């Protein structure tokens, strides 16, 4: 993730079509009200690049992130990632319908 001149790695805890839940490094001092750039590398050929906002900070320090801008190729990778990790593909279709 990147905000201004700061760049850091986070642990990805959960991901959805609406955003992500991450564990940021301890003692990171950034303005959580500003959007961040995000790069999630899925392998040599696939990655997700997006702009996100930190919508909430949980008591345990985890951040809830919401997608603000995600390009078409990244969205395709996100959808495929979710398809591969869901036991029931109809859940993805239901989530897609909720976004509309």
Buried (B, 14 or more C-beta within 10 A) or exposed (E): BEBEEEEEEBEEEEBEBEBBBBBBEEEBEBEBEEBBEBEBEEEEEBEBBBEBBBEEEEEEEBBBBEBEEBEEEBBEBBBEBBEEEEEEEEEBEEBEEEEE
